[in-house]
Amino acid sequence: MASTATATAAEARIVKLNVASQRRLIEPDNDVPGAVAPGQILPDELLSVAGLGLDLTPEQRVTLSREEVASIVEAGIRFEAVLEAGFAMQIAQERSLVAPHVTYLLHEVGEETRHQRIFIRLLEQLTPKAVNPIARQPFLTLQRLGIGQIIKRPALLYTLVLGGEEIPDLLQKLAAEHPDTDPFLREVNKYHRQEEARHLSFARTVLPEHYAKASFTDRFAVKYVAPLVIKGMFDMLVHPGVYAAVGLPKWKTWKEANRSPKRVAVRHQAIRPIVAALVAAGALKPGRIPGGWCRLAGVDKHGAALTP
């Protein structure tokens, strides 16, 4: 009875999400007009190198801000494409296509493609010059193989959905709330966060059921592989080529940026809600949280935040 009641409550939440998505249709080409202005579009304190003490010229800060945003936007476009592939596979394999979660998956695919379109507009405006050093073989082959493994494991997929939504949500929140962020970029971030809040709610709602039905390999991946993938996602939001675009040593600066106390604190803040969601879903047990998740989120084995 308890499981039936839980399933009914989850279905009711998904029905509400369907209604919200239907009522709040935003067409970015019409409803989020504009373009980024010339110059620096992120303040110094929100750049990935904040706290490293680098002596950058104003011109370097302008370029770095634009290249960092372009790198994050491109990563978002590609990650959302992976989610769409996973959702499409789930729909194709569903026995009943009239279930509320199927309708919501279609809403989410539609919303993600609208996000991708406005992100592509941003890329066109920013015209980035940085070259991503891992956007080549053999990395692309490994990436394709990894994507194939992810989309056929629903529990892992939804864990990565949380990672792919929580991390940019925090970065966009920080940017949207800062007065020195470019006005158009601020509006794009606000628009994106509105719909991603529903996506996070959906992922948290369906994750318990997917984990309960998950195979051994899917459960193993959630516990031990997902933290590695999510750390890679976070670290590569700003790829090493961005730093080379302003004359900095690309790999050295990339490593220092991702290890800086300020950047690590942002990562911890973004990942802790994911750990909490996994605990709530029964995927992680307080007192037995794997070390990978503890290190990624800056928590102890019970899920409590560690003091710096």
C-alpha positions as CSV (number, residue, x, y, z in Angstrom):
1,M,0.0,0.0,0.0
2,A,2.8,2.4,0.8
3,S,4.4,1.9,-2.6
4,T,1.0,2.4,-4.3
5,A,0.5,5.6,-2.3
6,T,3.9,6.9,-3.2
7,A,3.3,6.1,-6.9
8,T,0.0,8.0,-6.8
9,A,1.6,11.0,-5.2
10,A,4.4,11.0,-7.8
11,E,1.9,10.8,-10.6
12,A,-0.1,13.7,-9.1
13,R,3.1,15.8,-9.0
14,I,3.8,15.0,-12.6
15,V,0.3,16.0,-13.7
16,K,0.8,19.4,-12.0
17,L,4.1,19.7,-13.9
18,N,2.3,19.0,-17.1
19,V,-0.2,21.7,-16.4
20,A,2.5,24.2,-15.5
21,S,4.4,23.5,-18.7
22,Q,1.3,23.9,-20.8
23,R,0.4,27.2,-19.1
24,R,3.9,28.7,-19.2
25,L,4.9,28.3,-22.7
26,I,7.8,30.7,-23.5
27,E,9.0,31.1,-27.0
28,P,12.5,32.6,-26.6
29,D,12.8,34.0,-30.2
30,N,9.8,36.2,-29.3
31,D,9.8,36.5,-25.6
32,V,13.5,36.8,-24.9
33,P,14.7,39.3,-27.5
34,G,18.0,41.1,-27.5
35,A,21.7,40.5,-27.7
36,V,24.8,40.6,-25.5
37,A,26.5,44.0,-25.4
38,P,30.2,44.5,-26.3
39,G,32.7,44.2,-23.5
40,Q,32.9,42.1,-20.4
41,I,29.7,40.2,-19.8
42,L,30.5,38.5,-16.5
43,P,32.1,40.3,-13.5
44,D,35.6,39.4,-12.3
45,E,34.3,37.5,-9.2
46,L,32.2,35.1,-11.4
47,L,35.0,34.2,-13.7
48,S,36.5,30.7,-13.2
49,V,39.9,32.2,-12.4
50,A,38.6,34.3,-9.5
51,G,40.9,34.0,-6.5
52,L,43.9,32.9,-8.5
53,G,45.5,36.3,-8.4
54,L,46.1,36.5,-12.1
55,D,47.2,39.9,-13.4
56,L,44.8,40.2,-16.4
57,T,44.4,43.2,-18.6
58,P,40.9,44.7,-19.2
59,E,41.1,43.2,-22.7
60,Q,41.9,39.8,-21.4
61,R,39.0,39.9,-18.9
62,V,36.6,40.9,-21.7
63,T,37.7,38.0,-23.8
64,L,37.8,35.6,-20.9
65,S,34.2,36.4,-19.9
66,R,32.9,35.9,-23.4
67,E,34.8,32.7,-24.0
68,E,33.8,31.3,-20.6
69,V,30.1,31.9,-21.3
70,A,30.4,30.5,-24.8
71,S,32.1,27.3,-23.4
72,I,29.3,26.9,-20.8
73,V,26.6,27.5,-23.3
74,E,28.0,25.0,-25.8
75,A,28.4,22.4,-23.0
76,G,24.7,23.0,-22.1
77,I,23.6,22.5,-25.7
78,R,25.4,19.2,-26.0
79,F,24.3,17.9,-22.6
80,E,20.6,18.7,-23.3
81,A,21.0,16.8,-26.5
82,V,22.0,13.7,-24.5
83,L,19.0,14.1,-22.2
84,E,16.7,14.4,-25.3
85,A,18.2,11.1,-26.6
86,G,17.6,9.4,-23.3
87,F,14.1,10.7,-23.0
88,A,13.3,9.6,-26.6
89,M,14.5,6.1,-25.9
90,Q,12.3,5.9,-22.8
91,I,9.3,7.0,-24.8
92,A,10.0,4.5,-27.6
93,Q,10.2,1.7,-25.0
94,E,7.1,2.7,-22.9
95,R,4.2,0.2,-22.8
96,S,1.7,2.9,-22.1
97,L,2.1,6.2,-23.9
98,V,-0.8,7.8,-22.1
99,A,1.0,7.9,-18.7
100,P,1.5,11.4,-17.3
101,H,5.3,11.0,-17.2
102,V,5.4,10.4,-21.0
103,T,3.6,13.6,-21.6
104,Y,6.0,15.4,-19.3
105,L,9.0,14.0,-21.2
106,L,7.6,15.5,-24.3
107,H,7.2,18.8,-22.6
108,E,10.7,18.6,-21.4
109,V,12.1,17.7,-24.8
110,G,10.3,20.7,-26.3
111,E,11.6,23.0,-23.6
112,E,15.1,21.8,-23.9
113,T,15.1,22.4,-27.7
114,R,14.0,25.9,-27.1
115,H,16.8,26.4,-24.6
116,Q,19.2,25.1,-27.2
117,R,18.0,27.6,-29.7
118,I,18.5,30.6,-27.5
119,F,21.9,29.2,-26.5
120,I,22.8,28.9,-30.2
121,R,21.8,32.6,-30.5
122,L,24.2,33.4,-27.7
123,L,27.0,31.4,-29.4
124,E,26.4,33.3,-32.7
125,Q,26.6,36.6,-30.9
126,L,29.8,35.7,-28.9
127,T,31.7,34.2,-31.8
128,P,34.1,32.3,-29.6
129,K,37.6,31.6,-30.8
130,A,38.8,29.1,-28.2
131,V,39.4,25.6,-29.4
132,N,38.4,22.8,-27.0
133,P,41.4,20.4,-26.9
134,I,39.2,17.3,-26.1
135,A,36.8,17.9,-29.1
136,R,38.9,15.5,-31.2
137,Q,39.8,11.8,-31.4
138,P,40.0,9.6,-29.4
139,F,38.0,11.7,-26.9
140,L,35.0,11.9,-29.3
141,T,34.9,8.1,-29.6
142,L,35.0,7.6,-25.9
143,Q,32.2,10.3,-25.5
144,R,30.0,8.5,-28.0
145,L,30.5,5.2,-26.2
146,G,29.8,6.8,-22.8
147,I,26.6,8.4,-24.0
148,G,25.3,5.1,-25.3
149,Q,25.9,3.6,-21.9
150,I,24.2,6.4,-20.1
151,I,20.9,6.6,-22.0
152,K,20.2,2.9,-21.5
153,R,20.5,3.2,-17.7
154,P,17.5,5.3,-16.5
155,A,18.7,5.7,-12.9
156,L,22.1,6.9,-14.0
157,L,20.5,9.1,-16.6
158,Y,18.3,10.9,-14.1
159,T,21.2,11.2,-11.7
160,L,23.0,13.0,-14.4
161,V,19.9,15.1,-15.2
162,L,20.2,16.4,-11.6
163,G,23.9,17.1,-12.2
164,G,23.2,18.8,-15.5
165,E,20.5,20.9,-14.0
166,E,21.8,21.8,-10.6
167,I,25.2,22.9,-11.7
168,P,24.1,25.4,-14.4
169,D,21.2,26.5,-12.2
170,L,23.6,27.7,-9.5
171,L,25.9,29.4,-12.0
172,Q,23.0,31.1,-13.7
173,K,21.6,32.2,-10.3
174,L,24.9,33.8,-9.4
175,A,25.1,35.5,-12.7
176,A,21.4,36.6,-12.8
177,E,21.7,38.2,-9.3
178,H,24.9,40.1,-10.0
179,P,24.4,43.7,-11.1
180,D,27.4,43.7,-13.4
181,T,26.2,40.7,-15.5
182,D,25.3,41.6,-19.1
183,P,21.5,42.5,-19.1
184,F,20.7,40.1,-21.9
185,L,22.7,37.3,-20.4
186,R,20.8,37.9,-17.1
187,E,17.5,37.6,-18.9
188,V,18.5,34.4,-20.7
189,N,19.6,32.9,-17.3
190,K,16.3,33.9,-15.7
191,Y,14.3,32.3,-18.5
192,H,16.3,29.1,-18.4
193,R,16.0,28.7,-14.6
194,Q,12.2,29.0,-14.7
195,E,11.9,25.9,-16.8
196,E,14.8,24.0,-15.3
197,A,13.1,24.2,-11.9
198,R,10.3,22.0,-13.3
199,H,12.9,19.7,-14.8
200,L,14.6,19.3,-11.5
201,S,11.3,18.6,-9.8
202,F,10.5,15.9,-12.4
203,A,13.8,14.2,-12.0
204,R,13.5,14.1,-8.2
205,T,10.0,12.7,-8.6
206,V,10.8,9.8,-10.9
207,L,14.3,8.9,-9.6
208,P,13.1,6.7,-6.7
209,E,11.0,4.5,-9.0
210,H,13.8,4.2,-11.6
211,Y,16.3,3.3,-8.9
212,A,14.0,0.8,-7.3
213,K,13.7,-1.0,-10.7
214,A,17.4,-0.5,-11.7
215,S,19.7,-3.3,-12.6
216,F,22.9,-4.0,-10.6
217,T,25.0,-2.2,-13.2
218,D,22.7,0.8,-13.2
219,R,22.8,1.1,-9.4
220,F,26.6,0.6,-9.3
221,A,26.9,3.4,-11.9
222,V,24.8,5.8,-9.8
223,K,26.9,5.2,-6.7
224,Y,30.4,5.0,-8.2
225,V,30.4,6.2,-11.8
226,A,28.1,9.2,-11.6
227,P,30.3,11.3,-9.3
228,L,33.2,10.9,-11.8
229,V,31.0,11.9,-14.7
230,I,29.5,14.9,-12.9
231,K,32.9,16.1,-11.8
232,G,34.1,15.9,-15.4
233,M,31.0,17.8,-16.5
234,F,31.7,20.6,-13.9
235,D,35.4,20.8,-14.7
236,M,34.9,21.0,-18.4
237,L,32.2,23.6,-18.4
238,V,35.0,26.0,-19.0
239,H,37.4,23.9,-21.2
240,P,41.2,24.4,-21.2
241,G,41.2,26.1,-24.6
242,V,39.4,29.1,-23.1
243,Y,42.5,30.1,-21.1
244,A,44.7,29.7,-24.1
245,A,42.5,32.3,-25.9
246,V,43.8,35.0,-23.5
247,G,47.4,33.8,-23.5
248,L,47.3,31.7,-20.4
249,P,48.7,28.2,-20.2
250,K,45.6,26.2,-21.0
251,W,46.0,23.0,-18.9
252,K,47.9,24.5,-16.0
253,T,45.3,27.3,-15.6
254,W,42.4,24.9,-16.1
255,K,43.7,22.7,-13.3
256,E,44.4,25.6,-11.0
257,A,41.0,27.1,-11.6
258,N,39.1,23.9,-10.8
259,R,41.2,23.4,-7.7
260,S,40.8,26.9,-6.4
261,P,38.9,27.2,-3.1
262,K,36.3,29.5,-4.6
263,R,35.6,27.2,-7.5
264,V,35.5,24.1,-5.3
265,A,33.0,25.9,-3.0
266,V,30.7,26.5,-5.9
267,R,31.0,22.9,-6.9
268,H,30.1,21.7,-3.4
269,Q,27.1,24.1,-3.3
270,A,25.8,22.8,-6.6
271,I,26.3,19.1,-5.8
272,R,25.0,18.9,-2.3
273,P,21.3,19.0,-3.5
274,I,22.1,16.1,-5.7
275,V,23.4,14.0,-2.8
276,A,20.2,15.0,-0.8
277,A,18.0,13.9,-3.7
278,L,19.8,10.6,-4.0
279,V,19.4,10.0,-0.3
280,A,15.7,10.8,-0.6
281,A,15.4,8.4,-3.5
282,G,17.0,5.6,-1.5
283,A,20.0,5.4,-3.9
284,L,22.5,6.6,-1.2
285,K,22.3,5.6,2.5
286,P,23.4,8.1,5.2
287,G,26.4,6.6,6.9
288,R,27.4,4.7,3.8
289,I,27.7,7.5,1.2
290,P,30.5,6.5,-1.2
291,G,33.7,8.5,-1.1
292,G,33.3,9.8,-4.7
293,W,30.1,11.6,-3.7
294,C,31.6,12.8,-0.4
295,R,34.6,14.4,-2.2
296,L,32.5,15.8,-5.0
297,A,30.0,17.5,-2.7
298,G,32.2,18.2,0.3
299,V,30.1,16.1,2.7
300,D,30.8,13.3,5.2
301,K,29.6,9.7,4.8
302,H,26.3,10.8,6.4
303,G,25.7,13.6,3.9
304,A,26.5,16.5,6.3
305,A,28.5,19.4,4.9
306,L,32.1,19.5,5.9
307,T,33.5,22.8,7.1
308,P,36.3,24.2,4.8
